[in-house]
């Protein structure tokens, strides 16, 4: 059975969905969105960890994830989870990491379809020239998340704030 919970964050309300084993999705919704609120333990842990993340008390998430997508998309989303907190890579670098250097456009497309943003940190991927690149959830949210993680400006090798 799929459970859901609306979680309020500094960058908008998010609807989280999970089964008994893992988080299935996390999506931004209208502030007035009303979920059935038939939450479970996994969703409560997600809400707690997201709150800690936004309070700068958590740099990684310890949650079971079950994103649904093509084999290629799932491969991309797993690679995203290897990008450390407060660091960025380019779409091209991500393509190289999956041993398909010419697939940077497909990588960018898969990142845009990420069903569990923030937890699977697609916001840490920027354009090769150091520009912010795209973000399906709004550029302002990507900027907020990068600044939250201590990135100064939008550069390929962002520096952590001390």
Secondary structure, 3 states (H helix, E strand, C coil): CCEEEEEEECCEEEEEEECCCCEEEEEECCCCCCCCCCCCHHHHHHHHHHHHHHCCCCCCCCCCECCCCCHHHHHHHHHHCCCCCCCCEEHHHHHHHCCCHHHHHHHHHHHHCCCEECCECHHHEECCCCCCCCCCCCHHHHHHHHHHCCCCCCCCCCCCCC
